[in-house]
Amino acid sequence: MSKAPRVTLEQWRVLQAVVDHGGFAQAAEALHKSQSSISYTVAKLQEQLGFPLLAIEGRKAQLTDRGNVLVKRSRHLLKEAIDLESLAHTLGKGWEPEIELVVDAAFPTYPLLKALKRFEPQSQGTQIELKETVLGGAEEALLKGMPDLVISPFIPKGYLADSIIEVGFIAVAAPTHALFNDVELISNERLANELQIVIRDSSSDHKKDAGWLGSDRRWTVSSIQSALEIVSSGIGFAWLPTSEIAKQLDNGGLKAIPLVSGSYKSVHLYAIFGKGERTGPATQLFLDILQHESSPCPSSKEIEHQLKLAARHAK
């Protein structure tokens, strides 16, 4: 017969709170408990283990070396317990009270809004927490947390994903930009002399950049909308999603740059269930709606044809 643990999950949770919040009083406030209850729980835990886990330095509780090892392990233990309860909830066909949705900013706004509108009457009160990221930001959200659904151009190792949409990008600038004074198609060397507007990766390491860096002169912004506003004002050029600049292209506020090559680029966005087999029915329903609303983007050949027409018109 296996031995039953003497230490409870609640004891580990209290210890973690003391560490994370910097003291007994702070932990008591965070957990909505009395300070005496917090102190007793930690004291009992140390007594059961037979050695101290915390050392008081000034007004702050610091982990001992042994305590540091055990707290790290206990975090995994608590996460597994929460995951187990979540799985049980899903198996019981429970409807999620909230969906954490992480979407790369390149995803077209119109189908996303249509999907949200269609989902709401069927949501049974499920709340949506929508987070917009750029490039590696969605991947980082998966690695650091457990969002329900992630739409990303990257698939982290160990996750399965379905391609949901292809997003096209074209190089554009305001019609007053000096690039449109050239009589020849624009070469990469010529383009490198102009100011490029680049969208910063929203992940903490900022290792990726949206905009296909090619210019020694560049400004970096945090969103597609910021890039669009700057380029529309006549400052610099950028590769921007065709879905987000259709209006500006139609009314002449932006023009496709007639490049020798590379005017059109595309990326696939993938739908990833952050909780795998524990994905709930509300999340699955929302993805079904989103896939239905995500009409295919124009093919690369169609866009290349449009760019060639733009180039001839520019001449």
ABEGO torsion letter per residue (X at the ends): XBBBBABBAAAAAAAAAAAAAGEAAAAAAAAGBBAAAAAAAAAAAAAAAGBBABBBBEABBBBBAAAAAAAAAAAAAAAAAAAAAAAAAAAAGBBBABBBBBBBAABBAAAAAAAAAAAAAAAGGBBBBBBBBBEAAAAAAAAABBBABBBBABBBBGBBBBBABBBBBBBBBBAABAAAABABBBBAAAAAABBBBBBBBABAAGABBBGGBABABBBBBABAAAAAAAAAAGBEBBBBBAAAAAAAAAAGABBBBBBABGABBBBBBBBBBAAEAABBAAAAAAAAAAAAABBBBBBAAAAAAAAAAAAAAAX
